[in-house]
């Protein structure tokens, strides 16, 4: 029997001692005891450190599969006994936490739909007071960094065990390529604000499609994230939830083996060369800011013109033209469409602010 964790040792010590990448895998949902145990056994030699399966599934609409509930916790514990791998599941309220603690579940996670509510997170945190259970906190559905940080802080106050974050992407209108927009800058901002926090990436919920999993997982590793949570199922095509984003245990193992894992703390052999490149980047950033300042000065002049000629600030024909032409320029330059879209939105927002300042200026009194 493979024992990825000697269950006699403190779990929090085991978890914090694992080097990158910390690997979590298992089915989206616990559908049957056979499915849970079969998947766990198939993952036994893949190097995972934690087996996952959703017992309670918060679905967007009713009359869809919402999990097997509390009886499925026993299936997870059977998988744990069979493989020696610690097990985890999602909780959304006090009853879920109490049931998991009673069953002996090793690690809990708080889902994106729950993280959006400070009341729900506090309820979970209160239920965890005095325990030593590790908890993973997924980002909220929408890009709200203080909300994500607040959820983590509430749980940290309750449990003495490790509390980590899970980056699973964000709901965003117009998102096409991925199920959820990665918005990597949010994970970077969280790491900057909480430098000691470990962040796990969830490529399954970002990608939404198994063919995109590897590129998302590699990007997470390149950014220095601590690990990956990816959904696997003994029969993905027959999965009762999120079938399109799940892989077989064998596919999961092959994907992990194909990743390049870089050292997040390596000291460069030639630091002078790296420093020279960074100096060039600093210089370019300075020039970019100067150009943006020049652009906003032009926006201010345009605001004055519109004010003097009775024109509205927002001119949709012009905005569509800018968006179309700049998008084409960016594509030709090899820049990502999501990046240029975000850039143009922010530049347009600042231009409107500058023009609005001009519109709001009162004419001096002529005395």
Number of C-alpha atoms within 10 A of each C-alpha: 11 13 16 18 19 13 15 6 9 11 20 17 11 14 16 12 10 14 9 16 19 20 20 23 29 31 30 26 27 30 21 14 17 13 17 25 23 18 22 32 20 18 24 21 16 18 19 23 21 23 30 28 27 24 25 21 21 19 13 9 8 8 7 12 15 18 21 16 15 15 14 21 26 15 21 28 22 17 23 23 14 17 22 23 28 25 25 29 27 24 25 22 18 18 14 20 22 15 16 21 17 10 15 16 20 23 25 23 21 26 23 22 17 23 24 20 14 15 13 18 25 19 18 24 24 17 20 23 15 12 12 17 21 22 26 23 26 27 29 26 19 17 16 13 15 11 17 24 18 16 26 24 13 17 28 19 14 19 20 16 19 20 23 20 25 26 27 28 29 24 18 16 8 7 12 9 13 20 19 22 22 24 18 15 9 18 24 16 12 19 16 11 13 11 10 9 16 19 25 27 28 25 30 30 24 25 25 19 19 16 13 16 22 18 14 19 26 19 16 24 23 15 14 20 23 22 22 26 24 23 28 32 31 24 16 20 15 11 19 16 21 18 20 16 25 30 27 20 27 15 14 22 18 12 16 19 12 11 15 12 15 13 11 13 7 7 8 9 8 8 10 10 11 11 11 11 12 12 12 11 12 12 11 12 12 12 12 12 11 12 12 13 12 12 14 20 15 15 21 21 15 17 24 18 15 17 18 10 9 9 12 12 16 13 9 9 8 10 12 11 11 14 15 11 11 15 20 15 12 15 13 9 9 9 13 11 13 14 13 18 15 11 12 16 13 12 15 18 11 14 21 18 17 19 25 19 13 19 19 9 10 7 6 6 5 4 3
